Amino acid sequence: MRNWYSQTRQAFYFSLMFYIGATILLLLKVSIAPILFSFSLLVSMIWVFLVMREIMFSPRITNIERLLLLIFIILLNILAGIVYFFLLRNKVIGDPKK
């Protein structure tokens, strides 16, 4: 699980950065904004799959918690990512430095 720890967080931050950039460009009515938004959706799918992998292989949570987390991550994407990375990730995978 340690090998994927930083890659998952990195993919989330890239996705968040592209969402913010695409939103700003959409507000400014720049023609490349839909392309950037599409790219942010692709990067978002990558981190969602990585988070789903973390959740599924975690021995620290129950099956009910696993199911609820998966539904939460899939339905609320970026908002769920913020909550997951800042509040729930330590419970799911523990401290990777140990």
Contacts in CASP RR format, 6 or more apart in sequence:
PFRMAT RR
TARGET T0000
AUTHOR 0000-0000-0000
METHOD contacts of the structure
MODEL  1
MRNWYSQTRQAFYFSLMFYIGATILLLLKVSIAPILFSFSLLVSMIWVFL
VMREIMFSPRITNIERLLLLIFIILLNILAGIVYFFLLRNKVIGDPKK
1 54 0 8 1.000
1 57 0 8 1.000
1 58 0 8 1.000
1 93 0 8 1.000
1 96 0 8 1.000
2 96 0 8 1.000
4 50 0 8 1.000
4 53 0 8 1.000
4 54 0 8 1.000
5 93 0 8 1.000
5 96 0 8 1.000
7 50 0 8 1.000
8 47 0 8 1.000
8 50 0 8 1.000
8 51 0 8 1.000
8 54 0 8 1.000
9 85 0 8 1.000
11 43 0 8 1.000
11 46 0 8 1.000
11 47 0 8 1.000
11 50 0 8 1.000
12 47 0 8 1.000
12 51 0 8 1.000
12 81 0 8 1.000
12 85 0 8 1.000
14 43 0 8 1.000
14 47 0 8 1.000
15 40 0 8 1.000
15 43 0 8 1.000
15 44 0 8 1.000
15 46 0 8 1.000
15 47 0 8 1.000
15 78 0 8 1.000
16 78 0 8 1.000
16 82 0 8 1.000
18 36 0 8 1.000
18 37 0 8 1.000
18 39 0 8 1.000
18 40 0 8 1.000
18 43 0 8 1.000
19 37 0 8 1.000
19 40 0 8 1.000
19 44 0 8 1.000
19 78 0 8 1.000
21 36 0 8 1.000
21 40 0 8 1.000
22 33 0 8 1.000
22 34 0 8 1.000
22 36 0 8 1.000
22 37 0 8 1.000
22 39 0 8 1.000
22 40 0 8 1.000
23 37 0 8 1.000
25 32 0 8 1.000
25 33 0 8 1.000
25 36 0 8 1.000
26 33 0 8 1.000
26 34 0 8 1.000
26 37 0 8 1.000
44 77 0 8 1.000
44 78 0 8 1.000
47 81 0 8 1.000
48 73 0 8 1.000
48 74 0 8 1.000
48 77 0 8 1.000
51 73 0 8 1.000
51 81 0 8 1.000
51 84 0 8 1.000
52 70 0 8 1.000
52 73 0 8 1.000
52 74 0 8 1.000
54 89 0 8 1.000
54 92 0 8 1.000
54 93 0 8 1.000
55 61 0 8 1.000
55 66 0 8 1.000
55 69 0 8 1.000
55 70 0 8 1.000
55 73 0 8 1.000
55 92 0 8 1.000
56 66 0 8 1.000
56 70 0 8 1.000
58 66 0 8 1.000
58 92 0 8 1.000
58 93 0 8 1.000
60 91 0 8 1.000
60 92 0 8 1.000
60 93 0 8 1.000
60 94 0 8 1.000
61 69 0 8 1.000
61 91 0 8 1.000
61 92 0 8 1.000
69 84 0 8 1.000
69 88 0 8 1.000
69 92 0 8 1.000
72 80 0 8 1.000
72 83 0 8 1.000
72 84 0 8 1.000
73 80 0 8 1.000
73 81 0 8 1.000
73 84 0 8 1.000
84 92 0 8 1.000
END
